[in-house]
Amino acid sequence: MARGIGEFGPIQDLIPEWAAIVVALVTQLGDVWFLTLLVGGLYLYRTDDREEAAVVVGLLLTGFATIITLKYAFALPRPEQPFVRLESLPAIVRPLYESIGTADGYGFPSGHAFMTTVIYVALARRLSIGTARQRLLGAATVIVAVCLSRVALGVHYLVDVAAGAAGGLLLVLATEWLLDRYAADRATAAFALAILASASAVLVASDDPDAVLLLGASLGAFGGWQLVRLSEGFPEREREREQERKRDRARDHRSHSRSRSRIDRRLALRIGLAVGAFAPLAVALVYFGLVSMPVPAASGALGFGLAAILAVPVLHTVRSRRASGI
């Protein structure tokens, strides 16, 4: 299936060959490692609104899983229009360019364009830097730069990046709309979506280890966030008990009992959800590790690792506040 419209010549001719490494570096703004560090840093350092940062983590996982599903569903090849030949580059930069300026696997839609759109639009909606218009303009600039860099490098057709950006925008808007319907616990809903998207990726791309790893990461993130909510729920339960002791027991006994019962049910539900998420991770880590199947075992380890990254900072903050009497 021909997807090109003669776009490589006009775009590649505008860029001098010496700038090849610069173009390859620009494309890293939408690469897996950079987006993961960006979103992870946001979660760790945005202590004022940890739940919205967790929602972006859920969007990241959902986006990665969705693009894997789409690539395997279409199974369309990449173009063969490299920007430069590796042998024409200086030996000192050749390995770097080969690792960041080339690509393999399926080409439609562009994963860089898709994920760049998902993450930068999501961040533009949440960060407080500048005005909303300035943030959206900045996000659009990064998205266009990454898309053009993918075409300039010759690893995607123009239609690939256009479809990737459009699909990413559709995903983030649809997800935000859905999460608004679950405003009481947006992060749990976001991680549930990530589990569904990752399970779909495993079904469609069963031979891709990244799909299995994403499923483990999504389960771990879901379970880890339940621990976060539990850490918030137990102090609430203690405050309710303290208020009950201070009030007239005879007059308010029934209403306080109902209130405490509701809190207990929520805590029990959180515990059940956490156990349900962690159980398959434990099975994957122990069983598949013993039978020498590294990908499922790594998926279990990744899930527990991500759960710790999500939960430990919050648990530490809650413990510090309780110790100081806040």
N, C-alpha and C positions, 0 to 999 in steps of 0.2 A: 504494500500500500504506500504510494508516494505521498509524502506530506510536505515536501519542500516547495518553496515558491521562489527559489533563487535568492534567498536572503543572505547566504554566507558571504558571497563576494562583496556586496556593498558594505556589510558590517565589518568584515575582517580587513578589507582594504583601508578602512579609516584608521586602523590601529597599527602603529609601527611594531615590527617584530620584537624589538627590544622590550616592549611593554607587555609581553606575554605573561610574565610572572606577576605583573600588577593585576592583570585581568583575572588570573587564577586566584590571587589573594582576595579580590573583590567577591568572587563567588563563594568564598568561605563564610561570608556573612549569612549565608543560608544553608551552611553545612550542618550535619548532625552534631558534631562535637561543639561547634560554636553556639548553636541554639540551645543545646543541653546545658552548657555552662551559663549562658545568659539567663535562662529560666531558673536554673538551680540557684544562681546568685540572688535572683529576685526573691525566691522563697526564703532563703536563709537570712537575708538582710532586711526584708520588708516585714518587720515585726508589728507594724501598726495595723496591717490588714492581711494576716497570714492566709485567711480563707481564699481571698481573691488571687493571691499568689499560687495557692494550691490549685485553683481552677485553671490557671495557665499551665501548670504541670499536667493536669488532665488533658487539656487541649493539645499539648505537645505529644503525649502518648497516643491520643486519638488520631492526631494528624499523621504520625509515623505509620500507624497501623493502616489507616485509610489509604495512604499512598502506596503501600505495599500491595494492598488488595487491588487497587486500580491498575497498577503496572502489570500484575499477573493476569488480570482480567482482559486487558487489551493486548498484552504480549507483543508490542510493536518495537522493532529494533531502533537503535540509535543511528544517527547519520554518520557517514565516514568522511568528515570534512574537518580534520584537525587544523587548528590555528597555525601551529608550527610543528615541524618534525623534531622529535626528541634529539636526533643526532645533530641538528643545527644549533642547539642551545649549548652554552658553556657547560663543561662537565660539572662545575661546582653547583649549578642550579638545576641540573637535569633531574636528579632524584626528587627534589622538591616539586618541580613542575609535574613530573609524572604522577606524584601522589595527590596533588590538589587540582591539576588542570586537565586530567583525563578521567574517563568514566567507562564503566561497562554495565552490563545488564540491560533491561528494557528502558525505552526512552520516552514512552507516553503514558501519562503526562509527566512533566518535569517535577521531580520531588523537591528540588531546591525552590522552584517558583511556588509550589504548593505550600511548603512549610514556612517559607519566608513570609508569605501572605498571612497564614494562620497566626504566627507568633507576633509579627510586628503590628498587625491590626489589633490583636488582643492586647498587646502592651500599650498601644496608643489609646485604647479605651480605658486603661487603668492607671497609667502613670500620671503624675501631677506636674511634670516638667512642661513649662510653656502653656499655651492654650490648646484646646482640643483640635483646632484647625492646624496649628503648627505641628502637633504630634502626628496627625493623619498625613500631613504633607511630608514629614520626615519618613514615616512608614512607607508611603508611596514611592519616595525617592529610592529607598533601600530596595524595595521590591523591583522597581524598574531596572536598577543597576545590576541586581543579581540575575534577573531574566536576560538582559542584554549580554551579560558576561557568559551565560550558558550557551547562547547562540554564537557569540564571538569565539568561544573555545571549540565550537564545532561538535558539542556533545548533545545538543538538542536542536530540533527545528523550531521555528518561530511559533508554530501552532502548539508545540509541546509546552512552551513556557506560558503561552496565552491560556491554554486549557488548565495548566497547573495553577496559575494565579486566580483564574475564575473559580476553579474548584475549591481552592483554599478559602477564598472569600465566602463562597456559599457555605462551606463547612463551619467557619467561625460564626457567621451570622445565624445559621440554623441552630448551632449549639448554644449560642448566647440566648436566643429566643427560648429554647427548651429549658435552659438553666434558670431563666427568670420565673418559670413555672414552679421551680423548687427552691425558692429564695431562702427557705429555712436551713437548707443544707446543700448549697450549690456544689461544694467540693466533692461530697459523696456522689452526687449525680454525675459530675464530670468524670470521676474515676470509674463509675459504673459504665458510662459510655465508652471509656477507654477499654474496659474488659470486653464489651460487646464487639468493638471494632477490632481488637486484637484476636478474639476468637474467630471472627470472620476472616482475618488475614491468614490464620493458621489453616482454616478450611480451604481457602482459595490457593494459598502458596505454601502447601504443607512441606515442601522441600527447602524452604527458605528459613535458615536458622534465626534470622532477625524476627520473624513473626512469632516464633516460640519464645524468644527472649522478651519481646514486647508483652506477650501474655503474662509472663511471670512478673514483669515490672508493673503491669497494670494491677494485677492481684495484690502485689506487695504495697503499692501506693494506696489502694482501697483499704487494705487492712491497717496500714500505718495511720491513715487519716481517722479510722475509727478509734485508734488509741489516743489520738489528739483530742477527739471529741469526748472520750471517756475522761481524760484528764481535766476537761472543763466541767464534766457532769458531776464528778464526785464532790468538788467544792460546793457546787450548787446544792447538792443533797445535804451536805453538812450545814450550809447556811439555812436551809429549810428546817432542819432539826433544831438549830439554835433559836430560830424565830418561834418555833412551836413551843419550846420550853419557856420562852419569855411571855407567851400569851396565855390567856385564860383557857386552860385545858378543857374545861367543861363546855364552854361556849363554842370553841373552834375546833374541837377534836375531829369531827367528821370531815370538815373541809380540808384540814391539814392532812388527814389520812389519805384523802383522795389525791391531794397534791403530791404527797410523798410516793403514793402508788404510781402516779404517772411518771415521776422521775425514775423510780426503780425499773419500770417497764422500758423506759428509753435506754437506761444503762444496760439492761439485759439484752436489748436489741443490738446495741453497739458491740457487746461482747460476742454475741452470736455471729454478727457480720464479720468481725475480726477473725474469729475462729474459722468461719467458712472460707475466708480469703487465704488464711495462712496454711490451712490443712493441705490443699493440693501443692503448695510450695514445699512443705516439709516432705511430702511423698516424692515429689520430683527430685529434691535434693538428696534424700537418703536412698530411695530405691534405684533411681537411674544412675546415681553415683556408684552404687555397688555393682550394677551391671554394665558399667563402662559406657554409658551414653552421655557424653559430655554436654550436649546442648540442653536437654531438659534439666540436667543437674545445675548447669550454669543459670538457667532460667529461674530455678528455685532460689539460688544464692543471690541473684540480682534482685529478685522480689523482696527478700528479707533485707538486703542492703538498702533498697530504696525506702522501704518501710522505716528503717532506722533513721535515714536522712530526714524524712518527713516528721517523724515523731519525736526524736531526741531533743531537737532545739526547743520545741514547745514544752515538752515535759520538764526540761531544765528550767525554762522560764517560770512555769507554774510552781515548781518546787522552790525557786528563789523567792517568788512572791509570798508563798505561804510561810517561808522561813522568816521573812521580814515583816510578816503580819499585814501585808497589803490585801 
